[in-house]
Amino acid sequence: MDRIFLSHSSRNNKIANVIKDHLENFDIWSMSDIPMGADYQETIDENIENSVGAILLLSDHFFNSDNCIKEMETILQKNDQFKVYPLLLSKCTEEQLENFKNIQMLPSTSRSLEEMPSDEFTLQMKKLKRNIKHNLEVRILHNPLWNNIEEFIENNTVQPFPLRGVRECKVLTGKGNFSLHIPINDDDSNLELKAKAFNTLIEDDYFILEASQKSLFRSIYSLFEIIDDKFTETDGTLKEVINQSIKEWREVGRFFRTYGEIERGLLGELWFLNYLIDVKDESMVHSWRGPENDRHDFRINNKEFEVKTTKNSKREHVISSIEQLEPSQDSLLYLISIQLSPSPNSPTSLSVKKLSAEILSKVQNKDCIDVFKTRVEQYVGDSFNVVDKMDSEFVFSTENDPLYFCVDENFPKFKRNEYEQLLYSDNISDISYKLNLHSLNTGKQCVSDEFKTIVQT
């Protein structure tokens, strides 16, 4: 009895799925979950009966659907313990909303979800989640989402978050720390970790891993989840589980970019996008293809651009695959090399936060704004608002930066035919390597008229 029923018109399937994604740690059921061959009305009635609350996605389509009206009537006849959450998707008439005049509506009767930009929509979803958690004792299907924990970290609020595993571990925010509390359960807790990121202590029959460096909290939460899962999956002792989990966590870290690398990489691509908008127009937002896992970061007609950013003292970039410096068929490929140095408070400094705000000030078309925000979210794997936290400031390391290189037959790279000629190429799935352009004299300034012509034609 912990399910939430989502009632909506089939014409609003797309936005209903978006809402379900925002509520992914709750047991949300809608008509899209009806098994093939099942009796439609019987399944609907059964799931309303077995739910503790309902979300109604109100729109003109909703009120013009006989099925939705029948669901609404059934839901509104439930007892007071059954919670109803009306969401106003689009403007409706007073007559249509008559049944909801005494029920709090999100966002409000005067403003609908469709009228809101994506960041405001996300805030409304967070408000809905808080209301559901406050009103209903629903079963959380997964460990807490990072966004839920982050709210308490930002406010430095003491708050425990139980994890799902059999060991009954919990994470705790507040007092400037982020910690995992593990019941000792008569295990040997004499454990010294050679990890600078943590302090260890024993308190009230809990072994505690405690971190205080805020910039690491998100990454550390992934370790806490590994530990919790490993207690559930194995019969290992406290020592064995923690040591093995930290070992795995460190191994995973070798293959994924750090937060700083993500920030610098995004900064480089935002600089180039901002440059393209200045040289051409706001439609250049659509040329940003990298976050969608296209072969190269930007594409304009038959020209492709791969953006590489480094803070090394030499112009050295990591090439992550054989394909990364291979142009598509009948295309020209250019590598944009950006060398950065940290420089807080400099009048000429760049940051993700500044560049994002500058781009949004130049882009007026709603479609372009939505595409830009979506690309940023795809790049960072988080909500668009995270750019406000990416405020590390950099300046170009040299007066010539950024530079562009034509990736042709004379450019130093590992070519596909060379890879295929390797003795064991069938046993090697791919190759990554470091490319040092420090002594290469073929790079030219992106701000030159020559490069502007390349971009414009």
C-alpha positions as CSV (number, residue, x, y, z in Angstrom):
1,M,0.0,0.0,0.0
2,D,2.7,2.5,-0.9
3,R,2.0,3.1,-4.6
4,I,1.1,6.5,-6.1
5,F,-1.3,6.6,-9.0
6,L,-0.5,9.0,-11.9
7,S,-3.7,9.9,-13.8
8,H,-3.2,11.7,-17.2
9,S,-4.5,11.8,-20.7
10,S,-2.7,9.7,-23.3
11,R,-2.1,13.0,-25.2
12,N,0.2,14.0,-22.3
13,N,2.3,10.8,-22.2
14,K,5.5,12.6,-22.8
15,I,5.3,15.0,-19.9
16,A,3.9,12.2,-17.7
17,N,7.1,10.2,-18.3
18,V,9.2,13.3,-17.5
19,I,7.3,13.6,-14.2
20,K,7.8,9.9,-13.5
21,D,11.6,10.3,-14.1
22,H,11.7,13.1,-11.5
23,L,9.9,10.8,-9.0
24,E,12.0,7.7,-9.9
25,N,12.7,6.8,-6.3
26,F,8.9,6.4,-5.6
27,D,6.6,3.7,-6.8
28,I,4.6,5.6,-9.4
29,W,2.1,3.8,-11.5
30,S,0.3,5.1,-14.7
31,M,-1.6,3.6,-17.6
32,S,1.7,3.2,-19.5
33,D,2.4,0.3,-17.0
34,I,-0.6,-1.7,-18.0
35,P,0.6,-5.1,-19.2
36,M,-0.3,-6.2,-22.8
37,G,-3.5,-8.1,-22.9
38,A,-4.7,-7.0,-19.4
39,D,-8.2,-5.7,-18.9
40,Y,-7.8,-1.9,-19.1
41,Q,-10.5,-0.7,-16.7
42,E,-10.0,-3.5,-14.3
43,T,-6.2,-2.8,-14.1
44,I,-6.9,0.9,-13.6
45,D,-9.4,0.3,-10.8
46,E,-7.1,-2.2,-9.1
47,N,-4.2,0.2,-9.0
48,I,-6.2,3.1,-7.7
49,E,-7.4,0.8,-4.9
50,N,-3.9,-0.3,-4.1
51,S,-2.4,3.2,-4.0
52,V,-2.0,5.6,-1.1
53,G,-2.3,8.7,-3.2
54,A,-2.7,10.1,-6.7
55,I,-1.2,12.7,-8.9
56,L,-3.6,14.2,-11.5
57,L,-2.0,15.9,-14.5
58,L,-4.7,18.4,-15.4
59,S,-5.0,19.8,-18.9
60,D,-7.7,20.4,-21.5
61,H,-6.9,16.8,-22.8
62,F,-7.5,15.5,-19.3
63,F,-10.9,17.0,-19.0
64,N,-11.9,15.9,-22.5
65,S,-11.1,12.3,-21.7
66,D,-13.9,10.1,-20.4
67,N,-11.4,7.7,-18.8
68,C,-9.6,10.5,-17.0
69,I,-12.9,11.9,-15.7
70,K,-13.8,8.5,-14.4
71,E,-10.5,8.1,-12.7
72,M,-10.8,11.6,-11.2
73,E,-14.3,10.8,-9.8
74,T,-13.0,7.6,-8.2
75,I,-10.0,9.3,-6.7
76,L,-11.9,12.2,-5.2
77,Q,-14.3,9.8,-3.5
78,K,-11.5,8.2,-1.6
79,N,-11.2,8.8,2.2
80,D,-9.1,11.5,3.8
81,Q,-6.1,9.3,4.2
82,F,-5.8,9.1,0.4
83,K,-3.7,12.1,-0.7
84,V,-4.5,13.9,-4.0
85,Y,-1.8,16.0,-5.8
86,P,-3.3,18.0,-8.7
87,L,-0.7,19.3,-11.1
88,L,-1.8,22.0,-13.5
89,L,-0.1,21.1,-16.8
90,S,-1.9,23.8,-19.0
91,K,-4.4,26.5,-18.5
92,C,-7.9,25.2,-17.6
93,T,-11.3,26.9,-17.1
94,E,-12.7,27.6,-13.7
95,E,-15.5,25.1,-14.4
96,Q,-13.0,22.3,-15.2
97,L,-11.1,23.0,-11.9
98,E,-14.3,23.3,-9.8
99,N,-13.6,19.9,-8.0
100,F,-10.1,21.2,-6.9
101,K,-11.0,24.5,-5.4
102,N,-10.3,23.2,-1.9
103,I,-7.2,21.2,-2.8
104,Q,-3.8,22.8,-3.0
105,M,-2.6,22.7,-6.6
106,L,0.9,22.8,-8.1
107,P,2.2,25.2,-9.3
108,S,-1.1,27.3,-8.9
109,T,-4.3,27.9,-10.6
110,S,-2.8,31.0,-12.2
111,R,0.3,29.5,-13.7
112,S,0.8,26.1,-15.4
113,L,3.8,23.8,-15.7
114,E,3.8,24.4,-19.5
115,E,4.5,28.1,-18.9
116,M,7.7,27.4,-16.9
117,P,11.3,27.1,-18.1
118,S,13.0,23.8,-17.2
119,D,14.7,25.1,-14.0
120,E,11.4,26.3,-12.6
121,F,9.7,23.0,-13.6
122,T,12.5,21.1,-11.7
123,L,11.8,23.2,-8.6
124,Q,8.1,22.3,-8.8
125,M,9.0,18.6,-9.0
126,K,11.2,19.0,-5.9
127,K,8.3,20.6,-4.1
128,L,6.1,17.8,-5.1
129,K,8.6,15.2,-3.8
130,R,8.8,17.0,-0.5
131,N,5.0,17.1,-0.2
132,I,4.7,13.4,-0.9
133,K,7.4,12.5,1.6
134,H,5.8,14.7,4.2
135,N,2.3,13.4,3.7
136,L,2.8,9.7,3.0
137,E,4.9,7.0,4.4
138,V,5.9,5.6,1.0
139,R,8.5,3.0,0.4
140,I,11.7,4.5,-1.2
141,L,12.7,2.1,-4.0
142,H,16.3,3.2,-4.2
143,N,19.0,4.8,-2.1
144,P,18.3,8.5,-1.7
145,L,19.0,10.5,-4.8
146,W,22.0,12.8,-4.5
147,N,19.8,15.9,-5.2
148,N,17.8,15.1,-2.1
149,I,20.9,14.8,0.1
150,E,22.5,17.9,-1.5
151,E,19.7,20.1,-0.3
152,F,20.6,19.3,3.4
153,I,24.3,19.6,2.7
154,E,23.8,23.1,1.3
155,N,21.8,24.2,4.3
156,N,24.2,22.4,6.7
157,T,21.2,20.6,8.2
158,V,21.6,17.5,10.4
159,Q,19.7,14.8,8.6
160,P,20.0,11.0,8.5
161,F,19.2,9.1,5.3
162,P,18.7,5.3,5.8
163,L,20.2,3.2,3.0
164,R,18.4,0.1,1.6
165,G,20.9,-2.7,2.4
166,V,20.5,-5.4,5.0
167,R,23.2,-3.9,7.3
168,E,20.9,-0.9,7.9
169,C,23.6,1.7,7.2
170,K,22.7,5.4,7.1
171,V,24.4,8.5,5.8
172,L,24.3,11.7,7.8
173,T,24.6,15.3,6.8
174,G,25.3,18.4,8.9
175,K,28.0,20.1,11.0
176,G,30.1,20.6,7.9
177,N,30.5,16.8,7.5
178,F,29.2,13.9,5.4
179,S,29.4,10.5,7.0
180,L,28.4,6.9,6.7
181,H,27.3,5.1,9.9
182,I,27.7,1.3,9.8
183,P,26.3,-0.8,12.7
184,I,29.3,-2.7,14.1
185,N,27.3,-5.9,14.9
186,D,30.1,-7.5,17.0
187,D,32.6,-7.2,14.1
188,D,36.2,-6.2,14.7
189,S,36.2,-2.4,14.2
190,N,39.9,-1.9,14.7
191,L,40.4,-0.5,11.2
192,E,42.9,2.1,10.0
193,L,42.3,3.5,6.6
194,K,45.1,5.0,4.5
195,A,42.7,7.5,2.9
196,K,43.1,11.2,3.4
197,A,39.5,11.8,2.4
198,F,38.1,10.2,5.6
199,N,38.3,10.2,9.4
200,T,37.1,7.1,11.2
201,L,35.5,6.9,14.6
202,I,33.3,4.7,16.7
203,E,30.2,6.1,18.3
204,D,27.1,4.4,19.8
205,D,27.9,1.0,18.3
206,Y,28.5,2.5,14.8
207,F,31.7,2.5,12.8
208,I,31.7,5.9,11.1
209,L,33.4,7.0,7.9
210,E,33.4,10.8,8.0
211,A,34.5,13.3,5.3
212,S,34.7,17.1,5.6
213,Q,36.0,18.2,2.2
214,K,32.7,19.4,0.6
215,S,34.0,19.2,-3.0
216,L,34.4,15.4,-2.6
217,F,31.0,14.7,-1.0
218,R,29.2,13.6,-4.2
219,S,32.0,11.2,-5.2
220,I,32.1,9.9,-1.7
221,Y,28.4,9.1,-1.7
222,S,29.1,6.7,-4.5
223,L,31.5,4.9,-2.2
224,F,28.9,4.8,0.6
225,E,26.5,3.1,-1.8
226,I,29.2,0.5,-2.8
227,I,29.7,-0.3,0.8
228,D,26.0,-0.7,1.5
229,D,25.5,-2.9,-1.5
230,K,28.5,-5.1,-0.7
231,F,27.2,-5.8,2.8
232,T,24.0,-7.0,1.2
233,E,25.6,-9.1,-1.5
234,T,28.4,-10.8,0.6
235,D,29.0,-12.2,4.0
236,G,32.2,-10.1,4.4
237,T,33.3,-8.7,7.7
238,L,33.3,-4.9,8.3
239,K,37.0,-4.8,7.6
240,E,36.7,-6.8,4.4
241,V,33.8,-4.9,3.0
242,I,35.2,-1.5,3.6
243,N,38.7,-2.3,2.3
244,Q,37.3,-4.0,-0.8
245,S,34.8,-1.2,-1.4
246,I,37.4,1.5,-1.2
247,K,39.7,-0.5,-3.6
248,E,36.8,-0.8,-6.1
249,W,35.9,2.9,-5.7
250,R,39.5,3.9,-6.5
251,E,39.6,1.7,-9.5
252,V,36.4,3.2,-10.9
253,G,37.8,6.7,-10.3
254,R,40.6,6.0,-12.7
255,F,38.2,5.6,-15.6
256,F,35.9,8.6,-15.0
257,R,36.6,12.3,-15.1
258,T,36.9,14.2,-11.9
259,Y,34.5,17.0,-11.1
260,G,37.3,19.5,-12.0
261,E,37.9,17.8,-15.4
262,I,34.2,18.0,-16.1
263,E,34.2,21.7,-15.2
264,R,37.2,22.5,-17.3
265,G,36.0,20.5,-20.3
266,L,32.6,22.2,-20.2
267,L,34.3,25.6,-19.9
268,G,36.2,24.9,-23.1
269,E,33.1,23.9,-25.0
270,L,31.0,26.8,-23.7
271,W,33.8,29.2,-24.8
272,F,33.7,27.8,-28.3
273,L,29.8,27.9,-28.4
274,N,29.9,31.5,-27.2
275,Y,32.5,32.3,-29.9
276,L,30.2,30.7,-32.6
277,I,27.2,32.7,-31.4
278,D,29.2,35.9,-31.7
279,V,30.6,35.0,-35.2
280,K,27.2,33.7,-36.5
281,D,24.0,33.7,-34.4
282,E,22.1,31.9,-31.7
283,S,21.3,29.0,-34.0
284,M,24.8,27.7,-33.4
285,V,23.4,26.1,-30.2
286,H,22.2,23.4,-32.5
287,S,25.8,22.8,-33.7
288,W,26.8,21.6,-30.2
289,R,26.6,17.8,-30.6
290,G,29.1,16.3,-28.2
291,P,26.8,15.9,-25.2
292,E,24.5,13.8,-27.3
293,N,27.4,11.4,-27.9
294,D,28.0,12.4,-31.5
295,R,31.4,11.7,-32.9
296,H,32.7,15.3,-32.4
297,D,31.8,18.2,-30.2
298,F,30.5,20.6,-32.8
299,R,29.3,20.2,-36.4
300,I,28.6,23.1,-38.9
301,N,27.7,21.8,-42.4
302,N,30.7,19.6,-43.4
303,K,33.0,21.0,-40.7
304,E,33.6,19.2,-37.4
305,F,35.3,20.6,-34.3
306,E,36.8,18.7,-31.4
307,V,37.4,21.0,-28.3
308,K,40.2,20.0,-26.0
309,T,41.0,21.9,-22.7
310,T,44.0,21.4,-20.5
311,K,45.6,23.1,-17.5
312,N,48.9,21.4,-18.0
313,S,52.0,23.6,-18.5
314,K,52.4,22.0,-21.9
315,R,49.7,21.9,-24.6
316,E,48.9,18.2,-23.9
317,H,45.5,16.6,-24.5
318,V,44.1,13.1,-23.8
319,I,42.6,11.5,-26.9
320,S,40.1,9.0,-25.6
321,S,39.6,6.8,-28.6
322,I,40.7,6.1,-32.2
323,E,37.5,7.7,-33.5
324,Q,38.0,11.0,-31.7
325,L,40.4,12.5,-34.3
326,E,38.8,10.7,-37.3
327,P,36.6,13.1,-39.4
328,S,33.3,11.8,-40.6
329,Q,33.0,10.9,-44.3
330,D,33.4,14.0,-46.6
331,S,34.0,16.2,-43.6
332,L,36.8,18.4,-42.4
333,L,38.0,18.1,-38.8
334,Y,39.5,20.9,-36.6
335,L,40.9,20.5,-33.1
336,I,40.4,23.5,-30.8
337,S,43.1,23.5,-28.2
338,I,42.6,25.6,-25.1
339,Q,45.3,26.0,-22.4
340,L,44.0,27.4,-19.1
341,S,45.6,28.6,-15.8
342,P,43.7,29.1,-12.6
343,S,43.3,32.9,-11.9
344,P,40.6,33.8,-9.4
345,N,39.4,37.4,-9.4
346,S,41.1,38.4,-12.6
347,P,39.1,40.9,-14.7
348,T,39.6,38.6,-17.8
349,S,38.8,35.3,-16.1
350,L,36.5,32.7,-17.5
351,S,34.2,30.3,-15.6
352,V,31.4,27.9,-16.5
353,K,29.0,30.1,-14.5
354,K,30.0,33.3,-16.3
355,L,30.0,31.8,-19.8
356,S,26.6,30.1,-19.2
357,A,25.1,33.4,-18.1
358,E,26.7,35.2,-21.1
359,I,25.3,32.7,-23.6
360,L,21.8,32.9,-22.1
361,S,22.0,36.7,-22.4
362,K,22.5,36.3,-26.2
363,V,20.0,33.6,-26.9
364,Q,16.4,34.7,-27.2
365,N,14.7,31.9,-29.0
366,K,13.0,29.5,-26.6
367,D,13.9,26.4,-28.6
368,C,17.6,27.5,-28.6
369,I,17.5,28.1,-24.8
370,D,15.9,24.7,-24.2
371,V,18.5,23.0,-26.4
372,F,21.4,24.8,-24.6
373,K,20.1,23.8,-21.2
374,T,19.6,20.2,-22.3
375,R,23.1,20.0,-23.7
376,V,24.6,21.3,-20.4
377,E,22.5,18.8,-18.4
378,Q,23.7,16.0,-20.7
379,Y,27.3,17.0,-20.3
380,V,27.3,17.2,-16.5
381,G,24.8,14.4,-15.9
382,D,22.9,16.7,-13.5
383,S,20.4,19.6,-13.5
384,F,21.2,22.8,-15.3
385,N,21.5,24.7,-12.0
386,V,24.8,22.9,-11.2
387,V,26.5,25.5,-13.5
388,D,26.0,28.1,-10.7
389,K,28.4,26.0,-8.6
390,M,31.0,25.8,-11.4
391,D,32.6,29.1,-10.6
392,S,36.3,28.2,-10.7
393,E,38.0,31.0,-12.6
394,F,40.7,30.6,-15.3
395,V,42.5,32.7,-17.8
396,F,44.1,31.6,-21.1
397,S,47.7,30.4,-20.4
398,T,49.1,32.1,-23.5
399,E,48.3,35.2,-25.4
400,N,47.6,33.1,-28.5
401,D,45.0,30.9,-26.9
402,P,42.7,29.3,-28.0
403,L,44.3,27.7,-31.0
404,Y,42.9,25.6,-33.9
405,F,44.6,22.8,-35.8
406,C,43.5,21.3,-39.0
407,V,43.4,17.5,-38.4
408,D,44.7,16.3,-41.7
409,E,47.2,13.6,-42.9
410,N,50.0,15.7,-41.5
411,F,48.5,16.0,-38.0
412,P,50.1,13.8,-35.3
413,K,47.5,11.2,-34.4
414,F,47.0,7.5,-34.1
415,K,45.2,6.6,-37.4
416,R,42.6,3.9,-37.7
417,N,44.5,2.0,-40.4
418,E,47.6,1.9,-38.0
419,Y,45.3,0.5,-35.3
420,E,43.9,-2.1,-37.6
421,Q,47.4,-3.2,-38.6
422,L,48.4,-4.0,-35.0
423,L,49.2,-7.7,-34.5
424,Y,46.5,-8.1,-31.8
425,S,44.0,-5.5,-33.0
426,D,41.2,-8.0,-32.6
427,N,42.0,-8.3,-29.0
428,I,42.3,-4.6,-28.3
429,S,38.9,-2.8,-28.3
430,D,40.3,0.7,-28.4
431,I,43.2,2.9,-27.6
432,S,43.5,6.2,-25.7
433,Y,46.7,8.3,-25.7
434,K,48.2,11.7,-24.8
435,L,48.8,14.2,-27.6
436,N,51.5,16.8,-27.1
437,L,51.0,19.8,-29.3
438,H,53.5,22.0,-27.4
439,S,56.1,22.1,-30.2
440,L,53.7,21.9,-33.1
441,N,53.8,25.2,-35.1
442,T,50.7,24.6,-37.2
443,G,48.2,26.0,-34.6
444,K,46.5,29.3,-35.4
445,Q,44.5,31.7,-33.3
446,C,40.7,31.1,-33.2
447,V,40.1,34.8,-33.1
448,S,41.7,35.3,-36.5
449,D,39.7,36.4,-39.5
450,E,40.9,33.2,-41.3
451,F,39.1,31.0,-38.7
452,K,36.0,33.2,-38.7
453,T,35.8,32.5,-42.4
454,I,36.1,28.8,-41.9
455,V,33.2,28.9,-39.4
456,Q,31.0,31.1,-41.5
457,T,31.3,29.2,-44.8
